[in-house]
Amino acid sequence: MKNFFFLLISFITFCFFSSISYSNEKIVFINFEYVINNSDHGKLIFLDLKKIRDANIKKLKVKEKKLKDKDKDIKTKKNIISKDDMNKQIKSLNANIKEFQDLKRSMEKDLDNIRSKKMDNFMSQINPLLEKYMDENSIDIMLDTKNMLIGKKTINKSGEILKLVNKNIK
């Protein structure tokens, strides 16, 4: 009986003195990739990058065709020309192939640098907008959907952020 009475007193004490925890932080999330891909400025960046990539591909295809033609020419002359001339033409072809590969790597690196610069510039324009939005709406934490498992759809502010970006960044 003493044990029962002790347990009852302990349980009642625990119930009265335990407090319910409520979070006061306002948390929202945005799909940042969606905002970047669907914003007007983001679309312009991707369009510019696509134009550069297409121009690079066009230049590379022309050079590749010339290399293939030169290779075919060497193969057709294989039995006609001397071994020394053949070796010179093969060395020249190999040098041209190496030059082509270097050009391709250089174009890819340049495109990556351009993409990086444009996206860094765009991000530097978006960050103050996000900070201002957070201050105006008393938001404590803003998460990207990549880093979140699940949440209420009402706290997804991607559409509002997209409108804000389109309105303020030209």
C-alpha positions in Angstrom: 0.0 0.0 0.0 2.9 2.3 0.8 4.3 1.7 -2.7 1.0 2.4 -4.3 0.6 5.6 -2.4 4.2 6.7 -3.2 3.6 6.0 -7.0 0.4 7.9 -6.9 2.0 10.9 -5.3 5.0 10.7 -7.7 2.7 10.5 -10.7 0.5 13.5 -9.6 3.7 15.5 -8.9 5.1 14.7 -12.3 1.9 15.7 -14.1 1.6 19.1 -12.3 5.2 20.1 -12.6 6.0 19.0 -16.1 5.7 21.7 -18.6 4.6 21.4 -22.2 7.2 22.8 -24.6 6.1 25.0 -27.4 8.4 26.4 -30.1 8.2 30.1 -30.8 10.4 30.0 -33.9 8.7 30.5 -37.2 10.2 28.1 -39.8 9.5 28.1 -43.5 11.1 26.2 -46.4 11.6 27.0 -50.0 12.6 25.0 -53.1 15.6 27.1 -53.9 16.3 25.2 -57.2 12.7 25.9 -58.3 13.1 29.6 -57.5 16.4 29.8 -59.5 15.2 27.7 -62.5 11.8 29.5 -62.8 12.8 33.1 -62.1 13.1 35.4 -65.0 16.8 36.2 -64.3 17.6 32.5 -63.8 16.0 31.6 -67.1 18.1 34.3 -68.8 21.3 32.9 -67.2 20.4 29.4 -68.4 19.6 30.7 -71.9 22.9 32.5 -72.1 24.8 29.4 -71.0 22.9 27.3 -73.5 23.8 29.7 -76.3 27.5 29.5 -75.3 27.4 25.7 -75.0 25.7 25.4 -78.5 28.3 27.7 -80.1 31.1 25.7 -78.5 29.6 22.4 -79.7 29.2 23.8 -83.2 32.9 24.9 -83.3 34.0 21.5 -81.9 31.9 19.6 -84.5 33.6 21.5 -87.4 37.1 20.7 -86.0 36.1 17.1 -85.4 34.9 16.7 -89.0 38.2 18.1 -90.2 40.1 15.6 -88.0 38.0 12.7 -89.3 38.6 13.9 -92.9 42.3 14.1 -92.3 42.3 10.6 -90.8 40.4 9.2 -93.8 42.8 11.0 -96.1 45.8 9.4 -94.3 44.2 5.9 -94.5 43.5 6.2 -98.2 47.1 7.3 -98.9 48.6 4.6 -96.6 49.8 2.4 -99.4 50.8 5.3 -101.8 53.1 7.5 -99.7 56.4 6.6 -98.1 56.6 5.4 -94.5 58.3 8.7 -93.4 55.6 10.8 -94.9 53.0 8.6 -93.3 54.6 8.9 -89.9 54.8 12.7 -90.3 51.1 12.9 -91.2 50.1 10.6 -88.3 52.2 12.7 -85.8 50.5 15.8 -87.2 47.1 14.2 -86.8 47.9 13.2 -83.3 49.0 16.7 -82.5 45.8 18.1 -83.9 43.7 15.6 -81.9 45.6 16.6 -78.7 44.9 20.3 -79.6 41.2 19.5 -80.1 41.0 17.8 -76.7 42.7 20.7 -75.1 40.3 23.1 -76.8 37.4 21.0 -75.6 38.6 21.0 -72.0 39.3 24.7 -72.2 35.8 25.5 -73.5 34.2 23.3 -70.7 36.3 25.1 -68.1 35.4 28.5 -69.4 31.7 27.6 -69.5 31.9 26.4 -65.9 33.7 29.6 -64.9 31.0 31.7 -66.6 28.2 29.6 -64.9 29.9 30.0 -61.5 30.3 33.8 -61.9 26.7 34.3 -63.1 25.2 32.1 -60.4 27.4 33.7 -57.6 26.2 37.1 -58.8 22.6 36.0 -58.9 22.9 34.5 -55.4 24.4 37.7 -54.1 21.3 39.5 -55.4 18.9 36.9 -53.9 20.4 36.8 -50.4 19.4 40.4 -49.3 15.9 39.8 -50.6 15.6 36.6 -48.5 17.0 38.4 -45.4 14.5 41.3 -46.0 11.6 38.8 -46.5 12.6 37.0 -43.2 12.7 40.3 -41.3 9.3 41.5 -42.7 7.6 38.2 -41.9 9.3 37.5 -38.6 10.8 34.2 -39.9 13.6 32.7 -37.8 14.7 29.8 -40.0 14.4 29.3 -43.7 15.3 25.8 -45.0 15.9 24.5 -48.5 13.6 21.5 -49.4 16.7 19.5 -50.3 17.6 19.4 -46.6 14.1 18.6 -45.4 12.3 15.4 -45.2 8.6 16.5 -44.9 6.7 19.5 -43.9 3.3 21.2 -44.2 2.5 22.7 -47.5 1.5 25.9 -45.8 5.1 26.7 -44.8 6.4 26.3 -48.3 7.1 29.8 -49.5 8.7 29.0 -52.8 6.0 30.8 -54.8 6.2 34.0 -52.7 10.0 34.0 -53.0 9.8 33.5 -56.8 7.5 36.5 -57.1 9.8 38.5 -54.9 12.9 37.6 -57.0 11.1 38.3 -60.3 9.9 41.7 -59.0 13.2 42.9 -57.6 15.9 41.3 -59.9 15.9 42.3 -63.5 
